[in-house]
């Protein structure tokens, strides 16, 4: 049964181009569900997925809801993972019928993304400048780039040096899509402070962190390798705590702040949609609500 879960995860990665974090979450959710199927006391343990029926799935989800351990959004994700997995098994011919077909997903109260105030942004961006050395240069460039471009954290750490053009007229950064060049987007870099610290990092800080001259990654860790998403999150968390920002900050907070502040400065929703890489403008419209509540 575990091998079919792995096949499904491979399908999500290779065929659907799901994000690494999404795949990891699905792996955790499906492993948890599999463990449950092996511990049920009512009747024999299922030996294959066709042995798992609608009643067993329903009982599992009801336990999630009544356990008090999970938020409704987490339960909804777990249900989505199970439903997607069984849909995959039907499509692959493992099952004749989908036991989750009539299963309702929990209703989730949508929460608005949080944006930092301009004052908090200024304090955060100044924090690495108090220090010296290649690490401080890198951290300053990271924070400035996140706020100046609105990129996702994963997109930022995936950048290579060749993706940044600071020499030919208008400075830009190319965000490469896993689905091919047609989905790439080019973001203009117009903030002078971001350009200055990025050039400083590339010309000085990165050279000091670099171990392998063939390493393509733009942002490097202390071992000279590509900085990970987790590594970037720890950097952000460090400076948030250092400057005493009480607002809840997540890896995407600077992206949300970029969008909300651009909107308040008069940028159109269509322009912000393009910069953020949203496929549907309805996703971008959430930032109009943030500004109304600010």
C-alpha positions in Angstrom: 0.0 0.0 0.0 2.9 2.3 0.7 4.2 1.9 -2.8 1.0 3.3 -4.3 1.4 6.4 -2.0 4.9 6.9 -3.4 3.6 6.5 -7.0 1.0 9.2 -6.3 3.6 11.5 -4.9 5.9 10.9 -7.9 2.9 11.7 -10.1 2.3 15.0 -8.3 5.9 16.0 -8.8 6.6 14.8 -12.3 3.2 15.3 -14.0 1.5 18.0 -12.0 4.6 20.0 -10.9 3.4 20.4 -7.4 5.5 22.5 -5.0 7.9 20.6 -2.8 6.2 21.7 0.4 2.8 20.6 -0.9 4.1 17.1 -1.8 5.7 16.9 1.7 2.4 17.8 3.3 0.5 15.2 1.2 3.1 12.6 2.1 2.6 13.3 5.8 -1.2 13.2 5.4 -1.4 10.0 3.5 1.2 8.3 5.7 -1.0 9.2 8.7 -4.1 7.8 7.0 -2.3 4.6 6.1 -1.2 4.1 9.7 -4.8 4.5 10.8 -6.0 1.8 8.3 -3.5 -0.5 9.9 -4.7 0.1 13.5 -8.5 -0.1 13.1 -10.0 -2.7 15.4 -13.3 -3.2 13.5 -12.7 -6.1 11.1 -9.5 -7.3 9.3 -6.7 -4.8 8.4 -6.8 -3.9 4.7 -4.1 -5.5 2.7 -4.5 -3.2 -0.3 -6.3 0.0 -1.1 -9.4 -1.7 -2.6 -10.0 -3.0 0.9 -10.5 0.6 2.2 -14.2 1.5 2.0 -16.2 4.7 2.4 -17.0 3.9 6.0 -13.4 3.6 7.0 -12.5 6.9 5.3 -15.5 8.6 6.9 -14.6 7.3 10.4 -11.1 8.5 10.0 -12.1 12.0 9.0 -14.6 12.2 11.9 -11.9 11.3 14.3 -9.8 14.2 12.9 -12.6 16.6 13.4 -13.4 15.5 17.0 -9.8 15.1 18.2 -9.3 18.8 18.7 -5.8 18.5 17.4 -6.2 20.1 14.0 -7.5 23.4 12.6 -10.2 23.2 10.0 -7.7 24.3 7.4 -5.4 21.3 8.3 -8.3 18.9 8.2 -9.4 20.2 4.8 -5.9 19.7 3.5 -5.8 16.1 4.8 -9.2 15.4 3.2 -8.0 16.9 -0.1 -4.9 14.7 0.0 -7.0 11.5 0.6 -9.6 12.4 -2.1 -6.8 13.2 -4.7 -5.1 9.9 -3.8 -8.2 7.8 -4.4 -9.0 9.7 -7.6 -5.5 8.8 -8.7 -6.0 5.1 -7.8 -9.2 5.0 -9.9 -7.5 6.7 -12.8 -4.7 4.1 -12.6 -7.1 1.2 -12.5 -6.4 0.2 -8.9 -10.0 0.8 -7.9 -13.3 0.5 -9.7 -15.0 3.0 -7.4 -13.8 6.0 -5.5 -14.9 5.7 -1.8 -14.4 9.5 -1.3 -16.6 10.5 -4.2 -19.5 11.8 -2.1 -17.2 12.9 0.8 -17.7 16.6 1.8 -14.6 18.7 2.6 -14.7 20.7 5.8 -15.6 24.3 5.4 -12.6 26.6 6.1 -12.9 30.2 7.2 -10.7 32.2 4.9 -8.1 34.3 6.7 -6.7 37.4 5.1 -2.9 37.4 4.6 -1.1 39.6 7.1 0.9 42.6 5.9 3.5 44.5 7.9 3.3 48.2 8.2 5.8 50.4 6.3 7.5 51.2 9.6 8.0 47.6 10.5 9.4 46.9 7.0 11.9 49.7 7.4 13.0 48.4 10.8 13.4 44.9 9.4 15.4 46.0 6.3 17.7 48.1 8.5 18.6 45.2 10.8 21.3 43.4 8.7 22.9 46.7 7.9 24.0 47.0 11.5 26.3 44.1 10.9 29.2 43.6 8.6 30.6 40.7 6.5 29.3 38.5 3.7 26.5 37.0 5.8 25.1 40.5 6.5 25.4 41.5 2.9 23.5 38.3 1.8 20.8 38.8 4.5 20.2 42.4 3.5 20.0 41.5 -0.2 17.5 38.7 0.6 15.2 40.9 2.6 15.4 43.8 0.1 14.7 41.5 -2.8 11.7 39.8 -1.1 10.1 43.2 -0.5 11.1 44.8 -3.7 9.9 42.0 -6.0 7.1 40.3 -4.2 8.6 36.9 -5.0 7.6 33.7 -3.2 10.3 32.4 -0.8 10.7 29.3 -2.9 11.2 31.4 -6.1 13.8 33.6 -4.4 16.0 30.7 -3.2 15.7 29.0 -6.6 17.2 32.0 -8.4 20.5 31.6 -10.2 23.0 34.4 -10.8 22.1 34.4 -14.5 18.4 35.1 -13.7 19.4 38.6 -12.5 20.1 41.3 -15.1 21.6 44.5 -13.5 23.6 45.6 -16.5 21.4 46.1 -19.5 19.3 49.2 -18.9 16.3 48.4 -16.8 17.3 45.9 -14.0 15.2 42.8 -13.9 14.9 39.3 -12.3 13.6 36.3 -14.2 11.5 33.9 -12.1 11.6 30.6 -13.8 8.5 28.3 -13.8 8.8 24.5 -13.3 6.3 24.2 -16.2 8.6 25.8 -18.8 9.6 29.1 -20.2 6.2 30.2 -21.3 5.2 30.5 -17.6 8.4 32.4 -16.6 7.9 36.0 -15.5 10.2 39.0 -15.5 10.0 41.3 -12.6 11.4 44.9 -12.9 13.7 45.9 -10.0 13.1 49.6 -9.6 13.9 50.1 -5.9 17.4 51.8 -5.7 18.1 50.4 -2.2 17.4 46.8 -3.4 19.6 47.3 -6.5 22.5 48.7 -4.4 22.6 45.9 -1.9 22.0 43.2 -4.5 25.0 44.5 -6.5 27.1 44.7 -3.4 26.2 41.1 -2.4 26.9 39.7 -5.9 30.2 41.5 -6.3 31.5 41.0 -2.8 29.4 39.0 -0.3 28.6 36.1 -2.6 32.2 35.7 -3.7 33.2 35.3 -0.1 30.6 32.6 0.5 31.3 30.8 -2.7 33.2 27.5 -2.5 32.6 26.0 -5.9 33.0 28.4 -8.8 30.5 26.3 -10.8 27.7 26.9 -8.2 24.9 28.7 -10.1 22.7 29.7 -7.1 22.4 33.4 -6.4 21.9 33.1 -2.6 24.3 30.8 -0.8 24.5 29.4 2.7 27.6 29.3 4.9 28.7 26.1 3.1 28.6 27.8 -0.3 25.6 25.8 -1.3 22.1 27.1 -2.4 20.2 28.6 0.5 17.1 26.5 1.4 13.6 27.8 2.1 14.0 26.7 5.7 17.3 28.6 5.9 15.7 31.7 4.6 12.9 31.4 7.1 15.3 31.2 10.0 17.1 34.3 8.7 13.8 36.3 8.6 12.8 35.0 12.0 16.1 36.0 13.5 15.8 39.6 12.3 12.1 39.9 13.2 13.0 38.9 16.8 16.0 41.1 16.8 14.1 44.3 16.0 11.2 43.4 18.2 8.4 43.2 15.6 5.3 41.8 17.4 3.3 41.2 14.2 3.0 37.6 13.2 5.6 37.1 10.4 5.6 34.1 8.1 7.8 33.3 5.1 5.3 35.0 2.8 4.7 38.1 4.9 7.0 40.3 2.8 5.3 39.1 -0.3 1.9 40.1 1.1 3.3 43.4 2.3 4.7 44.1 -1.1 1.3 43.6 -2.7 -0.7 45.5 -0.2 1.7 48.5 -0.2 1.9 48.6 -4.0 -1.9 48.7 -4.1 -2.1 51.5 -1.6 0.4 53.4 -3.8 -1.9 53.3 -6.7 -0.7 50.2 -8.7 -3.5 48.5 -10.5 -4.7 45.0 -9.6 -3.6 43.8 -13.1 -0.1 45.0 -12.6 0.2 43.4 -9.1 -1.3 40.2 -10.5 1.4 40.1 -13.1 4.2 40.8 -10.6 3.0 38.2 -8.2 2.4 35.6 -10.9 -1.2 34.9 -10.0 -3.1 32.9 -12.6 -6.4 34.4 -11.6 -7.0 38.0 -10.6 -9.4 36.9 -7.9 -6.4 35.7 -5.9 -4.9 39.2 -6.1 -8.1 40.9 -5.1 -7.7 39.7 -1.5 -5.2 42.6 -1.0 -8.0 45.1 -1.5 -9.5 43.7 1.7 -6.2 44.0 3.5 -6.0 47.7 2.7 -9.6 48.3 3.9 -8.8 46.8 7.2 -5.4 48.6 7.6 
